[in-house]
Amino acid sequence: MNRQTDILVENVTMRFRRAKDEATSLKELMVRTLRGDQHKETFLALDKVSFAVEKGEVVGLIGANGAGKSTLLKIIAGALLPTSGQVWVDRRKVQLLTLGTGFDPELTGRENVYLNGAIIGYSKAYIDEKYKEIVAFAELDGFMGEKVRNYSSGMVSRLGFAIATARDTPEILILDEVLSVGDLFFRKKSEARIREMIHAGSTVLIVSHSPGVIRANCTKAIWLERGRLQAVGPPEAVCSAYENRKKGTGS
């Protein structure tokens, strides 16, 4: 991997073993376990996927549900080890934002700011310094004493985004379906903040199934389909190919 490459994925394959006919009750599961009657099948989530993300690029990863996007993210972030293949990335630089990751629904919004911030590496002093800014950006002033289980998905998304992007210039930022959530005004705010990070030299990987999000924010696009790499290239060309595929299959 050269010094201009932040993420290098080479021939990554991921297989999972899962129950073929899942038990519908605890009793049935116990009976099957005692009898040794558990049928497993191998599911291929990723099949020899290779690509590179260069420093300062904004790369959009697009694909339908089940395409393997989330599995790939977990491998890049180090939460999963691939069955085969390699990923080269300095994980100390990686900041992964997924909706509600590290949030405890039984804690208040304020408590979750400190919990989530600690999980992604912020010190208490840093969170103290940035707390008002985080709340203001998330537009949740007056709600921080409420338990997160009472938040809407949009409120959770806004708070998670505000926490993850409170750091001035994260070197590698991965956003999992974050820019598609929330009202139009907040989406514009979040996209503006991402553009600020881009201009500051951050490398960004945006995961979405929305071609509009990829077209509006990315300099390169990667299309995954059922675990296989379909295309890498300019966002307009890749998104058009993805949309034409959907039209052709009627999906």
C-alpha positions as CSV (number, residue, x, y, z in Angstrom):
1,M,0.0,0.0,0.0
2,N,1.5,3.4,-1.0
3,R,1.5,6.5,1.2
4,Q,-1.4,8.0,-0.8
5,T,-3.8,5.1,0.0
6,D,-5.8,5.1,3.2
7,I,-7.8,1.9,2.7
8,L,-6.8,-1.1,0.6
9,V,-9.1,-4.0,0.3
10,E,-7.7,-7.1,-1.5
11,N,-9.7,-10.2,-2.4
12,V,-11.8,-10.0,0.7
13,T,-14.2,-12.9,1.1
14,M,-16.5,-13.5,4.1
15,R,-18.5,-16.6,4.7
16,F,-21.0,-17.1,7.6
17,R,-22.5,-20.3,8.8
18,R,-26.2,-20.0,9.7
19,A,-29.1,-22.2,10.6
20,K,-30.9,-23.4,7.4
21,D,-34.3,-24.0,9.2
22,E,-34.3,-21.8,12.3
23,A,-36.2,-23.1,15.4
24,T,-39.4,-21.2,16.0
25,S,-39.4,-21.7,19.8
26,L,-36.9,-22.3,22.7
27,K,-38.4,-25.8,23.2
28,E,-37.8,-26.7,19.5
29,L,-34.2,-25.3,19.7
30,M,-33.5,-27.5,22.8
31,V,-34.9,-30.6,21.2
32,R,-32.9,-30.1,18.0
33,T,-29.8,-29.4,20.0
34,L,-30.2,-32.6,22.1
35,R,-30.8,-34.6,18.9
36,G,-27.9,-33.0,17.1
37,D,-30.5,-32.1,14.5
38,Q,-29.2,-28.6,13.5
39,H,-28.9,-27.9,9.8
40,K,-26.4,-25.3,8.9
41,E,-25.6,-23.6,5.6
42,T,-22.8,-21.4,4.4
43,F,-23.7,-17.9,3.3
44,L,-21.3,-15.9,1.1
45,A,-21.5,-12.3,2.3
46,L,-18.5,-11.0,0.3
47,D,-16.8,-12.7,-2.7
48,K,-13.2,-11.6,-3.5
49,V,-13.9,-7.8,-3.1
50,S,-11.0,-5.5,-4.0
51,F,-10.7,-1.7,-4.1
52,A,-8.6,1.2,-2.8
53,V,-9.5,4.5,-1.2
54,E,-7.0,7.2,-1.6
55,K,-6.2,10.0,0.9
56,G,-8.8,12.8,0.6
57,E,-11.2,10.8,-1.5
58,V,-14.9,10.8,-0.8
59,V,-16.1,7.3,-1.8
60,G,-19.7,6.2,-1.9
61,L,-20.4,2.5,-1.4
62,I,-23.8,1.7,-2.9
63,G,-25.9,-1.5,-3.0
64,A,-29.3,-2.9,-2.0
65,N,-30.0,-4.5,1.4
66,G,-28.0,-7.7,1.7
67,A,-25.3,-6.5,-0.7
68,G,-22.6,-6.9,1.9
69,K,-22.0,-3.2,2.7
70,S,-22.3,-3.5,6.5
71,T,-20.2,-6.7,6.6
72,L,-17.5,-4.8,4.7
73,L,-17.6,-1.9,7.0
74,K,-17.2,-4.1,10.1
75,I,-14.1,-5.7,8.4
76,I,-12.6,-2.4,7.6
77,A,-13.2,-1.1,11.1
78,G,-11.7,-4.4,12.6
79,A,-14.9,-5.7,14.2
80,L,-14.8,-8.8,11.9
81,L,-12.0,-10.8,10.4
82,P,-12.5,-11.9,6.8
83,T,-12.5,-15.6,5.9
84,S,-9.8,-14.7,3.3
85,G,-8.2,-11.7,1.8
86,Q,-6.6,-8.6,3.5
87,V,-7.5,-5.1,4.5
88,W,-4.8,-2.5,5.0
89,V,-5.9,0.5,7.1
90,D,-4.6,2.4,10.1
91,R,-7.6,1.7,12.4
92,R,-6.5,4.3,14.9
93,K,-7.5,6.9,12.2
94,V,-10.9,5.3,11.5
95,Q,-14.1,6.8,12.9
96,L,-17.2,4.7,12.1
97,L,-20.6,6.3,12.5
98,T,-23.7,4.1,12.3
99,L,-27.1,5.0,13.7
100,G,-27.1,4.7,17.4
101,T,-23.8,2.7,17.7
102,G,-22.8,2.6,21.3
103,F,-26.0,4.2,22.5
104,D,-27.7,2.9,25.6
105,P,-31.5,3.5,25.3
106,E,-31.9,3.5,29.1
107,L,-29.5,6.4,29.5
108,T,-30.3,10.0,28.9
109,G,-29.1,11.9,25.8
110,R,-26.5,13.7,28.0
111,E,-25.2,10.4,29.4
112,N,-25.0,8.9,25.9
113,V,-22.9,11.8,24.7
114,Y,-20.3,10.9,27.3
115,L,-20.7,7.2,26.7
116,N,-20.6,7.3,22.9
117,G,-17.8,9.9,23.0
118,A,-15.7,7.7,25.2
119,I,-16.3,4.7,22.9
120,I,-14.9,6.6,19.9
121,G,-11.9,7.9,21.8
122,Y,-12.8,11.3,23.3
123,S,-11.6,12.3,26.7
124,K,-14.1,13.6,29.3
125,A,-12.4,17.0,29.1
126,Y,-12.8,17.1,25.3
127,I,-16.5,16.2,25.6
128,D,-17.0,18.9,28.3
129,E,-15.5,21.4,25.9
130,K,-17.6,20.3,22.9
131,Y,-20.9,19.4,24.7
132,K,-22.8,22.6,24.0
133,E,-21.7,22.5,20.3
134,I,-22.8,18.9,20.0
135,V,-26.3,19.6,21.4
136,A,-26.7,22.7,19.3
137,F,-25.7,20.9,16.1
138,A,-28.1,18.0,16.9
139,E,-30.9,20.5,17.6
140,L,-31.7,18.6,20.8
141,D,-31.6,21.4,23.4
142,G,-34.3,20.6,25.9
143,F,-34.2,16.9,25.2
144,M,-30.9,15.9,26.7
145,G,-32.4,14.8,30.0
146,E,-34.7,12.4,28.2
147,K,-33.9,8.7,27.9
148,V,-32.7,7.8,24.4
149,R,-35.4,5.1,24.1
150,N,-37.9,8.0,23.9
151,Y,-36.0,9.6,20.9
152,S,-37.1,9.2,17.3
153,S,-34.7,7.5,14.9
154,G,-34.0,11.0,13.4
155,M,-33.1,12.4,16.9
156,V,-30.7,9.4,17.5
157,S,-29.2,9.9,14.1
158,R,-28.7,13.7,14.6
159,L,-27.0,13.1,18.0
160,G,-24.8,10.3,16.8
161,F,-23.7,12.4,13.8
162,A,-23.0,15.4,16.0
163,I,-20.8,13.4,18.4
164,A,-18.9,11.6,15.7
165,T,-18.1,14.8,13.8
166,A,-17.3,16.9,16.8
167,R,-13.6,16.1,16.2
168,D,-12.2,18.8,14.0
169,T,-10.6,16.7,11.3
170,P,-11.0,12.9,11.6
171,E,-8.5,11.4,9.2
172,I,-10.8,8.6,8.0
173,L,-14.6,8.9,8.5
174,I,-17.0,6.1,7.6
175,L,-20.7,7.0,7.5
176,D,-23.3,4.1,7.4
177,E,-26.6,5.4,6.0
178,V,-26.4,8.6,8.0
179,L,-26.9,11.2,5.4
180,S,-30.2,9.6,4.3
181,V,-31.9,10.1,7.7
182,G,-33.5,13.2,9.2
183,D,-35.4,16.1,7.7
184,L,-34.2,18.0,4.6
185,F,-32.7,20.8,6.7
186,F,-30.6,18.5,8.8
187,R,-29.4,16.5,5.8
188,K,-28.2,19.8,4.3
189,K,-26.4,20.6,7.6
190,S,-24.8,17.2,7.8
191,E,-23.7,17.3,4.1
192,A,-22.2,20.8,4.7
193,R,-20.2,19.5,7.7
194,I,-19.0,16.5,5.6
195,R,-17.8,19.0,2.9
196,E,-15.9,20.9,5.6
197,M,-14.1,17.7,6.5
198,I,-13.4,17.0,2.9
199,H,-11.8,20.4,2.4
200,A,-9.7,19.8,5.6
201,G,-8.3,16.6,3.9
202,S,-10.3,13.9,5.5
203,T,-10.9,10.6,3.7
204,V,-14.6,9.7,3.7
205,L,-16.4,6.5,3.0
206,I,-20.2,7.0,2.7
207,V,-22.4,3.9,2.7
208,S,-25.9,4.3,1.2
209,H,-28.5,2.7,-1.0
210,S,-29.5,6.1,-2.3
211,P,-27.9,7.2,-5.6
212,G,-28.8,10.8,-4.8
213,V,-26.6,10.8,-1.7
214,I,-23.7,9.3,-3.6
215,R,-24.0,11.7,-6.5
216,A,-24.3,14.8,-4.3
217,N,-21.3,14.0,-2.0
218,C,-18.8,11.6,-3.6
219,T,-15.8,11.8,-5.9
220,K,-15.9,8.0,-6.6
221,A,-18.5,5.2,-6.2
222,I,-18.3,1.5,-5.6
223,W,-21.2,-0.8,-6.3
224,L,-21.7,-4.1,-4.4
225,E,-24.3,-6.6,-5.4
226,R,-24.9,-9.8,-3.4
227,G,-21.4,-9.6,-2.0
228,R,-19.7,-9.1,-5.4
229,L,-18.0,-6.0,-6.7
230,Q,-19.9,-4.7,-9.8
231,A,-18.3,-1.4,-10.6
232,V,-15.8,1.2,-9.4
233,G,-15.7,4.7,-11.0
234,P,-17.2,8.1,-11.3
235,P,-20.4,8.5,-9.2
236,E,-22.7,9.3,-12.1
237,A,-21.6,6.3,-14.2
238,V,-21.8,3.9,-11.3
239,C,-25.1,5.2,-9.9
240,S,-26.6,5.1,-13.4
241,A,-25.5,1.5,-13.8
242,Y,-27.0,0.6,-10.4
243,E,-30.3,2.3,-11.3
244,N,-30.5,0.6,-14.7
245,R,-29.9,-2.7,-13.0
246,K,-32.8,-2.0,-10.6
247,K,-35.1,-1.1,-13.5
248,G,-34.1,-4.2,-15.4
249,T,-34.9,-6.5,-12.5
250,G,-38.0,-4.6,-11.4
251,S,-36.6,-4.3,-7.9
